Amino acid sequence: MGHARHGAGRTLAVPHGSPQHDRETPLNSGIVPAGWYAELKRWFHCAFLVISYFGVGILFYSHVERKACEDDAEPMCTEPWSPVDSVYFVMVSMSTVGYGDLAPSTPVSRVFTLFFIIYGIVVPFASLASQLATVMDHASKYFQKVIAHCFGHRDLREWFRQADEMDEVLANAPGAIIFWVSNMFVPVMMFTTWQLFCACIFMVLQDLTFPLSLYHCVVTATTVGYGDVPIMEESRPFAVIHIGVGVALLGACIAEVPALFDIRSVQIRQLEILQRVLDVEMIMQLDRDGNGVDKLEFCIGILIEIGAELAGLPLQWEDIVPFIKQFEAFDVDKSGHLSTEDLELMASTMEANRSELRKQLSRQMSMRWHHREAVPVEGSVVESPHSPICSQASNASIASWVEMRQKSLTGREVSPVLAEISPEVETIRATAVASLPLVDLRQAVESRGSSLCSPSRTPGSIARQVSL
């Protein structure tokens, strides 16, 4: 299945079948591979959600709900739901199968079930389905390796990696049949095998014919749940397992289809671009700065042309510009690549600027305390807008700090000192991150800082603004 790496803002989609790398932590380093450690944590989390959900259901329904006695001939005889009944009802509900053989009968129970079902569908069952889909995905990757070993690599990426000439890539493009078989064979086989196995079990437990038992299993997995094949008491523990796994597997299979359609359409579009004779006019349209099409412009332009997406949205040049600016800022000698000297110079500059910023802050604190001693009355109004705290030197020093931080950090990191000086210059953080021209930064700081000098401001409010 397709995956996505999430972060702040828009995220890049990770293509189907690409390797997932988990960060190594002190807990798992040297003991268990990082990928398996993360996978184990997800399984424990899923097990906790499902078991705790079942536990709450057992505690509530076994004490609130009652059913007709099965071993008593008296028509009015009732007995509490057993733990098996409660677990069975919870699974039938959160999987949306809903046979109707067990249902809440009191107003309190119905209100509780209303919220309980919604939570069960959104949290525990979604977690269970996600984990089973991960198992299916791992099995699919293994099967794709088998297909590659038997029939050769039929994946577009593998052809790009292994082919020496572009003509070889175009002549051996992955076929549709191999693509769909290699990606859907394992999910379909897992679902089919599970349904056949469960049909055999229900044949024994409920004395059904195989066609009727298979009919019941498939109807259940699709969550239609007609309820025309009753589930006996002794069959309910296995029915819980069948429902949970069967519904999750079918959901994973269905979710795989649109994702594969998207992947296949991108592959076809990519092949069309490669096979097409690119005319001069189209290539020149990729030029962004008027000095010809370089490698970066060509590659990004082709990605945009084939419909590459960023977090589900079409990729645009505006999405790439911040990263280009960040690279250019790191490239101190403007050589077009980041050398060791660039990185060392950047680190030393950052350290020197931190020391200078600390000195500037120390002077500002002295000015602040001097001003507070000169005007001891909290509610008094500042008479002169030219007090030390409001001087142009103060604003200029703030602007110089922004200049130093922009030169050293270039929008990648903004020191908390800018936010500590005044809440009113908090907007500088967004401005610096956007890597705007320095003159705009200085004007923004000075315009924001000038508001500190308003005669209507009290010393208390100014002190709060410049407080550390």
C-alpha positions as CSV (number, residue, x, y, z in Angstrom):
1,M,0.0,0.0,0.0
2,G,1.0,3.6,-0.4
3,H,2.5,5.4,2.6
4,A,3.1,8.9,3.4
5,R,5.7,10.6,5.6
6,H,4.1,13.3,7.6
7,G,5.6,16.4,8.9
8,A,4.8,20.0,9.2
9,G,2.6,21.3,6.4
10,R,2.5,19.4,3.2
11,T,4.3,16.0,3.0
12,L,5.8,14.1,0.1
13,A,4.1,10.8,-0.7
14,V,6.3,7.7,-0.5
15,P,5.6,5.5,-3.6
16,H,4.2,2.0,-3.2
17,G,6.8,-0.5,-2.3
18,S,9.5,1.9,-1.4
19,P,11.5,1.0,1.7
20,Q,10.6,2.5,5.0
21,H,13.5,3.5,7.3
22,D,12.8,4.0,10.9
23,R,15.1,6.1,13.1
24,E,17.3,4.1,15.4
25,T,16.7,4.9,19.1
26,P,18.7,4.0,22.2
27,L,16.1,1.4,23.2
28,N,16.5,-0.6,20.0
29,S,20.0,0.0,18.8
30,G,22.1,-3.1,18.8
31,I,19.2,-5.3,20.1
32,V,16.5,-5.4,17.5
33,P,16.5,-3.9,14.0
34,A,15.0,-0.4,14.0
35,G,12.2,-1.4,11.5
36,W,11.2,-4.4,13.6
37,Y,11.3,-2.4,16.8
38,A,8.9,0.2,15.4
39,E,6.7,-2.5,14.0
40,L,6.6,-4.3,17.3
41,K,5.6,-1.0,19.1
42,R,2.7,-0.5,16.7
43,W,1.5,-4.1,17.3
44,F,1.6,-3.5,21.0
45,H,-0.3,-0.3,20.7
46,C,-2.9,-2.0,18.5
47,A,-3.3,-4.9,20.9
48,F,-3.7,-2.4,23.8
49,L,-6.5,-0.5,22.0
50,V,-8.4,-3.6,21.0
51,I,-8.1,-5.4,24.3
52,S,-9.0,-2.4,26.3
53,Y,-12.0,-1.8,24.0
54,F,-13.2,-5.4,24.5
55,G,-12.6,-5.0,28.2
56,V,-14.9,-2.0,28.5
57,G,-17.5,-3.7,26.4
58,I,-17.5,-6.8,28.6
59,L,-17.7,-4.8,31.8
60,F,-20.6,-2.7,30.5
61,Y,-22.8,-5.1,28.5
62,S,-22.4,-8.1,30.8
63,H,-23.8,-6.0,33.7
64,V,-26.5,-4.1,31.7
65,E,-27.8,-6.3,28.9
66,R,-29.9,-9.5,29.3
67,K,-30.9,-12.1,26.8
68,A,-33.4,-15.0,26.8
69,C,-32.4,-18.1,28.6
70,E,-31.2,-20.8,26.2
71,D,-31.6,-23.8,28.6
72,D,-34.9,-22.9,30.2
73,A,-38.4,-23.5,28.7
74,E,-39.9,-20.5,30.5
75,P,-40.6,-17.7,28.0
76,M,-39.9,-14.9,30.5
77,C,-36.6,-16.3,31.6
78,T,-33.6,-13.9,31.0
79,E,-29.9,-14.0,31.9
80,P,-27.0,-11.5,31.6
81,W,-24.9,-11.5,28.5
82,S,-21.8,-13.7,28.9
83,P,-18.3,-12.3,28.3
84,V,-18.3,-14.2,25.0
85,D,-21.6,-12.5,24.0
86,S,-20.3,-9.1,24.9
87,V,-17.0,-9.6,22.9
88,Y,-19.0,-11.0,19.9
89,F,-21.4,-8.0,20.0
90,V,-18.5,-5.5,20.3
91,M,-16.7,-7.0,17.3
92,V,-19.9,-7.2,15.2
93,S,-20.6,-3.6,16.0
94,M,-17.2,-2.0,15.5
95,S,-16.6,-3.9,12.2
96,T,-20.1,-2.6,11.0
97,V,-21.3,-6.1,10.2
98,G,-24.3,-5.9,12.4
99,Y,-26.1,-9.2,12.2
100,G,-28.8,-8.1,14.6
101,D,-28.9,-11.3,16.7
102,L,-27.7,-9.2,19.7
103,A,-28.7,-5.6,20.2
104,P,-28.9,-3.1,23.1
105,S,-32.3,-3.1,24.7
106,T,-32.3,-0.3,27.3
107,P,-32.1,3.5,26.7
108,V,-28.9,3.7,28.7
109,S,-27.3,0.9,26.8
110,R,-28.4,2.5,23.5
111,V,-26.9,5.9,24.3
112,F,-23.6,4.2,25.4
113,T,-23.5,2.1,22.3
114,L,-24.0,5.2,20.1
115,F,-20.7,6.6,21.2
116,F,-19.0,3.3,21.8
117,I,-19.5,2.1,18.2
118,I,-18.1,5.4,16.7
119,Y,-15.0,5.2,18.9
120,G,-14.6,1.5,18.0
121,I,-14.7,2.1,14.3
122,V,-12.4,5.1,14.3
123,V,-9.7,4.0,16.8
124,P,-9.3,0.3,17.6
125,F,-10.7,-1.3,14.5
126,A,-8.9,1.2,12.3
127,S,-5.6,0.3,14.1
128,L,-6.3,-3.4,13.6
129,A,-7.0,-2.9,9.9
130,S,-3.9,-0.8,9.5
131,Q,-1.7,-3.5,11.1
132,L,-3.1,-6.3,9.0
133,A,-2.6,-4.1,5.9
134,T,1.0,-3.8,6.9
135,V,1.4,-7.6,7.0
136,M,-0.2,-7.8,3.6
137,D,2.1,-5.1,2.3
138,H,5.2,-7.0,3.6
139,A,3.9,-10.2,1.9
140,S,3.3,-8.4,-1.3
141,K,6.9,-7.0,-1.3
142,Y,8.2,-10.6,-0.8
143,F,6.1,-11.9,-3.7
144,Q,7.3,-9.1,-5.9
145,K,10.9,-10.2,-5.3
146,V,9.9,-13.7,-6.3
147,I,8.3,-12.4,-9.5
148,A,11.4,-10.3,-10.2
149,H,13.6,-13.4,-9.7
150,C,11.4,-15.6,-12.0
151,F,10.5,-13.1,-14.7
152,G,13.0,-10.4,-14.4
153,H,12.4,-6.9,-12.9
154,R,9.1,-5.6,-14.3
155,D,9.0,-2.4,-12.2
156,L,9.7,0.9,-13.8
157,R,12.2,2.0,-11.1
158,E,14.2,-1.2,-11.5
159,W,14.4,-0.7,-15.2
160,F,15.7,2.8,-14.7
161,R,18.3,1.5,-12.2
162,Q,19.5,-1.4,-14.4
163,A,19.2,-0.2,-17.9
164,D,22.3,1.4,-19.4
165,E,20.5,3.0,-22.4
166,M,17.2,4.9,-22.5
167,D,16.2,2.7,-25.5
168,E,16.4,-0.4,-23.3
169,V,14.1,1.2,-20.8
170,L,11.5,2.1,-23.4
171,A,11.6,-1.2,-25.1
172,N,11.0,-3.2,-21.9
173,A,8.5,-1.0,-20.0
174,P,6.5,-2.9,-17.3
175,G,3.4,-4.4,-18.7
176,A,-0.1,-4.0,-17.2
177,I,-0.7,-7.7,-16.5
178,I,2.6,-8.1,-14.6
179,F,2.0,-4.9,-12.7
180,W,-1.4,-5.9,-11.5
181,V,-0.6,-9.5,-10.8
182,S,2.6,-8.6,-8.8
183,N,0.7,-6.0,-6.7
184,M,-2.7,-7.7,-6.2
185,F,-1.9,-11.4,-6.1
186,V,-0.9,-11.5,-2.5
187,P,-3.8,-9.4,-1.1
188,V,-6.4,-11.4,-3.1
189,M,-4.9,-14.7,-2.2
190,M,-4.7,-13.8,1.5
191,F,-8.3,-12.8,1.6
192,T,-9.5,-15.8,-0.5
193,T,-7.5,-18.3,1.6
194,W,-8.8,-16.8,4.9
195,Q,-12.4,-17.1,3.7
196,L,-12.0,-20.7,2.5
197,F,-10.4,-21.6,5.8
198,C,-13.1,-20.0,7.8
199,A,-15.8,-21.6,5.7
200,C,-14.3,-25.0,6.5
201,I,-14.4,-24.2,10.3
202,F,-18.0,-23.0,10.2
203,M,-18.9,-26.2,8.3
204,V,-17.7,-28.1,11.4
205,L,-19.0,-25.8,14.1
206,Q,-22.4,-25.1,12.7
207,D,-23.0,-28.2,10.5
208,L,-23.4,-26.2,7.3
209,T,-22.8,-27.1,3.7
210,F,-19.7,-25.6,2.2
211,P,-21.5,-23.3,-0.2
212,L,-23.7,-21.9,2.6
213,S,-20.7,-21.6,4.9
214,L,-18.7,-19.7,2.2
215,Y,-21.6,-17.5,1.5
216,H,-21.9,-16.6,5.2
217,C,-18.1,-15.8,5.3
218,V,-18.1,-13.5,2.3
219,V,-21.3,-11.7,3.2
220,T,-19.7,-11.1,6.7
221,A,-16.4,-9.8,5.2
222,T,-18.2,-7.3,3.0
223,T,-20.0,-6.0,6.2
224,V,-23.4,-6.5,4.6
225,G,-24.3,-8.9,7.4
226,Y,-27.7,-10.2,6.4
227,G,-28.0,-12.3,9.5
228,D,-29.8,-15.1,7.7
229,V,-27.2,-17.6,8.9
230,P,-27.4,-17.5,12.7
231,I,-24.3,-17.8,14.7
232,M,-24.6,-20.4,17.5
233,E,-23.2,-19.8,21.0
234,E,-20.2,-22.1,20.6
235,S,-19.3,-20.5,17.2
236,R,-19.1,-16.9,18.5
237,P,-15.5,-17.0,19.7
238,F,-14.3,-18.1,16.3
239,A,-16.7,-15.6,14.7
240,V,-15.0,-12.8,16.5
241,I,-11.6,-13.7,14.9
242,H,-13.2,-14.3,11.5
243,I,-14.9,-10.9,11.4
244,G,-11.9,-8.9,12.6
245,V,-9.4,-10.5,10.1
246,G,-11.8,-10.9,7.2
247,V,-13.2,-7.4,7.2
248,A,-9.7,-5.9,7.6
249,L,-8.3,-7.9,4.8
250,L,-11.0,-7.0,2.4
251,G,-10.7,-3.4,3.3
252,A,-7.0,-3.5,2.6
253,C,-7.6,-5.1,-0.8
254,I,-10.2,-2.5,-1.7
255,A,-7.9,0.4,-0.6
256,E,-5.1,-1.0,-2.7
257,V,-6.9,-0.7,-6.0
258,P,-7.2,3.2,-6.3
259,A,-3.6,3.5,-5.0
260,L,-2.4,1.2,-7.7
261,F,-4.4,3.0,-10.3
262,D,-2.6,6.2,-9.4
263,I,0.8,4.6,-9.5
264,R,0.1,3.0,-12.9
265,S,-1.2,6.2,-14.4
266,V,2.0,8.0,-13.2
267,Q,4.1,5.3,-14.8
268,I,2.3,5.5,-18.1
269,R,2.5,9.3,-18.1
270,Q,6.3,9.0,-17.4
271,L,6.8,6.6,-20.2
272,E,4.8,8.9,-22.6
273,I,7.1,11.8,-21.7
274,L,10.2,9.7,-22.2
275,Q,9.0,8.3,-25.5
276,R,7.8,11.7,-26.9
277,V,10.2,13.8,-29.0
278,L,10.7,16.9,-26.9
279,D,10.5,20.0,-29.0
280,V,12.6,23.1,-28.4
281,E,9.6,25.2,-27.4
282,M,8.6,22.8,-24.7
283,I,12.1,22.6,-23.3
284,M,12.5,26.4,-23.2
285,Q,9.2,26.7,-21.3
286,L,11.1,24.9,-18.4
287,D,13.5,27.8,-18.2
288,R,12.9,29.8,-15.0
289,D,15.6,32.4,-14.9
290,G,16.1,33.2,-18.7
291,N,19.6,31.7,-18.9
292,G,18.8,28.3,-20.4
293,V,17.4,25.1,-18.9
294,D,19.8,23.5,-16.4
295,K,19.5,20.0,-14.9
296,L,17.5,21.1,-11.9
297,E,14.9,23.0,-14.0
298,F,14.6,20.1,-16.5
299,C,14.0,17.5,-13.8
300,I,11.6,19.5,-11.7
301,G,9.7,20.7,-14.9
302,I,9.3,17.1,-16.0
303,L,8.1,16.0,-12.6
304,I,5.5,18.8,-12.7
305,E,4.6,17.7,-16.3
306,I,3.9,14.1,-15.3
307,G,1.7,15.2,-12.4
308,A,3.9,14.6,-9.4
309,E,2.1,15.4,-6.1
310,L,3.1,16.8,-2.8
311,A,0.8,15.6,0.0
312,G,-2.0,15.0,-2.5
313,L,-1.6,18.4,-4.2
314,P,0.0,19.0,-7.6
315,L,3.7,19.8,-7.3
316,Q,4.5,23.4,-8.2
317,W,7.7,25.4,-8.5
318,E,6.7,27.4,-5.5
319,D,7.0,24.2,-3.4
320,I,10.6,23.8,-4.4
321,V,11.8,27.5,-4.1
322,P,12.2,27.5,-0.3
323,F,14.6,24.5,-0.5
324,I,16.5,26.1,-3.3
325,K,16.9,29.3,-1.3
326,Q,18.1,27.3,1.7
327,F,20.7,25.6,-0.4
328,E,21.9,28.9,-1.8
329,A,22.2,30.3,1.7
330,F,24.3,27.3,2.8
331,D,26.5,27.6,-0.3
332,V,28.8,30.3,1.1
333,D,31.3,30.3,-1.8
334,K,28.5,30.1,-4.4
335,S,30.1,27.1,-6.0
336,G,26.8,25.3,-6.6
337,H,27.5,22.5,-4.1
338,L,28.0,22.3,-0.4
339,S,31.6,21.6,0.5
340,T,33.1,20.8,3.8
341,E,34.5,24.4,4.0
342,D,31.0,25.8,3.5
343,L,29.6,23.7,6.4
344,E,32.5,24.5,8.7
345,L,32.3,28.2,8.0
346,M,28.5,28.2,8.6
347,A,29.0,26.5,12.0
348,S,31.7,28.9,13.1
349,T,29.6,31.9,12.0
350,M,26.6,30.6,13.9
351,E,28.7,30.3,17.1
352,A,30.2,33.7,16.7
353,N,26.8,35.3,16.2
354,R,25.4,33.5,19.3
355,S,28.1,35.2,21.4
356,E,27.4,38.6,19.9
357,L,23.7,38.1,20.5
358,R,24.3,37.3,24.1
359,K,26.3,40.6,24.5
360,Q,23.5,42.6,22.8
361,L,21.0,41.1,25.1
362,S,23.1,41.9,28.2
363,R,23.2,45.5,27.1
364,Q,19.5,45.6,26.5
365,M,18.8,44.2,30.0
366,S,20.9,46.9,31.5
367,M,18.9,49.6,29.6
368,R,15.7,48.0,30.7
369,W,16.6,48.0,34.4
370,H,18.0,51.6,34.2
371,H,14.6,52.7,32.7
372,R,12.6,50.9,35.4
373,E,14.6,52.6,38.1
374,A,14.1,56.0,36.5
375,V,10.3,55.6,36.4
376,P,9.3,53.7,39.5
377,V,5.5,54.3,39.2
378,E,3.8,51.4,37.5
379,G,0.8,53.3,36.2
380,S,2.6,56.4,34.9
381,V,2.9,57.2,31.3
382,V,6.1,57.5,29.4
383,E,6.5,61.2,28.7
384,S,9.2,61.1,26.0
385,P,9.2,58.7,23.1
386,H,13.0,59.2,23.0
387,S,13.8,57.3,26.3
388,P,16.6,54.8,26.1
389,I,14.3,51.9,25.7
390,C,12.7,53.5,22.6
391,S,15.9,54.8,21.0
392,Q,16.7,54.3,17.4
393,A,19.8,52.5,18.5
394,S,17.6,49.9,20.2
395,N,15.7,49.4,17.0
396,A,18.9,49.3,14.9
397,S,20.4,46.7,17.2
398,I,17.3,44.6,16.8
399,A,17.7,45.0,13.0
400,S,21.4,44.0,13.2
401,W,20.5,40.9,15.1
402,V,18.0,39.9,12.4
403,E,20.7,40.6,9.8
404,M,23.2,38.4,11.6
405,R,20.7,35.6,12.1
406,Q,19.7,35.7,8.5
407,K,23.3,35.5,7.4
408,S,24.1,32.6,9.7
409,L,20.9,30.6,9.8
410,T,19.3,31.7,6.5
411,G,15.8,31.0,7.5
412,R,16.5,27.4,8.7
413,E,16.5,28.4,12.4
414,V,15.4,31.6,14.1
415,S,16.8,32.3,17.5
416,P,14.3,32.5,20.4
417,V,15.8,35.9,21.2
418,L,13.7,37.6,18.5
419,A,10.5,36.4,20.3
420,E,12.0,37.2,23.7
421,I,12.6,40.8,22.9
422,S,8.9,41.6,22.3
423,P,5.7,39.8,21.4
424,E,5.2,42.4,18.8
425,V,8.2,41.3,16.8
426,E,7.1,37.6,16.8
427,T,6.2,38.1,13.1
428,I,9.9,38.4,12.4
429,R,10.1,34.7,12.8
430,A,7.8,34.0,9.9
431,T,9.5,36.7,7.9
432,A,13.0,35.2,8.5
433,V,11.8,31.7,7.7
434,A,10.4,32.9,4.4
435,S,13.9,34.2,3.6
436,L,12.7,37.7,2.5
437,P,15.3,40.3,1.6
438,L,17.2,41.8,4.5
439,V,15.8,45.3,3.9
440,D,12.3,44.0,4.4
441,L,13.4,42.4,7.6
442,R,15.0,45.6,8.9
443,Q,11.9,47.6,8.0
444,A,9.6,45.1,9.6
445,V,11.7,45.2,12.8
446,E,11.9,49.0,12.9
447,S,8.2,49.4,12.2
448,R,7.3,46.9,14.9
449,G,9.9,48.4,17.3
450,S,8.6,51.9,16.8
451,S,5.3,50.9,18.4
452,L,7.2,50.6,21.7
453,C,7.9,54.3,21.6
454,S,4.3,55.4,21.6
455,P,3.7,58.1,24.3
456,S,0.5,56.2,25.3
457,R,2.5,53.2,26.5
458,T,3.1,52.7,30.2
459,P,6.4,51.6,31.6
460,G,4.8,48.4,32.8
461,S,3.6,47.5,29.3
462,I,6.9,48.4,27.7
463,A,8.7,46.3,30.4
464,R,6.5,43.4,29.6
465,Q,7.2,43.8,25.9
466,V,11.0,43.8,26.3
467,S,11.1,41.4,29.2
468,L,13.2,38.3,28.8
